[in-house]
Amino acid sequence: MTARLLDGKKVAQGIREDVAKKTEELKSVGLKPGLTVVLVGDDPASKVYVGQKEKACREVGFKSDLLELSGATTQEELLEVIGRLNGDPSVHGILVQLPLPRRIDPDAVLEAIDPAKDVDGFHPVNVGHLVAGIPCMVPCTPLGVVRMLESYGIDLAGKHAVIVGRSAIVGKPMAHLLLAKDCTVTICHSRTPDLASFTRQADLLVAAVGRPRLITADMVKPGAVVVDVGINRLETGLVGDVDFEAVREVAGWVTPVPGGVGPLTIAMLLENTLTAAIRSRR
Ligand code: NAD
C-alpha cells in the first residue's frame, strides 16, 4: 500500500484565497489587516522566512511592514519598538522573528507583545488560554497541522496521537490542540527510551524534532497518518524528520517535505492576522 499524500501546498492555497477574499470584504468597513515583522540582525535563514511572510501578506492585500533592526540593538530599544507597535491601531499583528541575538532575552520580548497582537501565539497569556481551552492566538505550525488533517476529513476523535518533540513552538501546542480534538496524546522527546515502542502505537504520528529521517518505516503502524514538521537542510536539499520514501509504503497518509506543513504555517499566520484585525474592531 502506498500512502496518500497530504498536500499542504494545496490546502494552504485555499486558505490564502479565503483570507484574500475576506480582506477585500473588510475594505467596505475601512479595515486593512496589518502585520509588522521585526527582524533583529542579519541571520540568512531568518531573512528568507521574513521575506516569505512579507510576500504572502502583500498577496492577500494586508498592510505589511518589515522593521529591520541592527544586530547591535539593545533589549531596551527592542522593547521600545514593541511598545510603539502595541499602541499603533494600524498594526494588528506583531511578529518578532526568532532567534534573537544572545544578549536579548526572548521571553522578555515575547511577553512585551500585546497578547491580542501576538499572531505567533507565543505570549504566556495565549499559551495559558490554549491550555485552558479559551479562544486565543494559536501557534501557526500546529494550528496548520490540525487544519490540514481536517481539510482531508481525517477523523481525530479517539485516535492515539504520538508527538515526537516537546518544544513550546510545535510539540506542546500540538498536544493541546489534539487533546481538544479528543485524541489520546503521548508526547515523546530526546529523553524518551525506546522511541519506536511509542511511535508504533500511533494512529497519528507527528514528528517535530529536527533530525533528518529519524522516523523510519519500522517505527510506523501500518495505515497511520504521519505528519512531518521537520525541516532539515542537507547538502542534497531539504528533508524532513521522516524517511519519506520508506514510510509512504507503510503509512495511510503522509506529508511531503517540502510542500507539507511548511506552507500551512504561513497560511495560518495570515489567518491569525486577519482574526486579530477583526477582533480589534469588537
Ligand atoms: P526544537 O529543537 O525546539 O525541539 C526539538 C524537540 O525534539 C525537543 O523537544 C527534543 O526533546 C526532541 N528531540 C530531539 N532529539 C530527539 C530524538 N532523538 N528523539 C526524540 N525526540 C528528540 O525544535 P522545534 O522548534 O520544535 O522544531 C522541530 C523541527 O520542526 C525543526 O526541524 C524545525 O525546523 C521544524 N519546524 C518546521 C516548521 C514548519 O513550518 N514546517 C515550523 C517550526 C519548526
Boltz pocket constraint, residues with backbone or C-beta under 6 A from the ligand:
constraints:
  - pocket:
      binder: B
      contacts: [[A, 141], [A, 164], [A, 165], [A, 166], [A, 167], [A, 168], [A, 169], [A, 170], [A, 171], [A, 188], [A, 189], [A, 190], [A, 191], [A, 192], [A, 195], [A, 207], [A, 208], [A, 209], [A, 210], [A, 211], [A, 214], [A, 228], [A, 229], [A, 230], [A, 231], [A, 232], [A, 261], [A, 262], [A, 263], [A, 265]]
      max_distance: 6.0
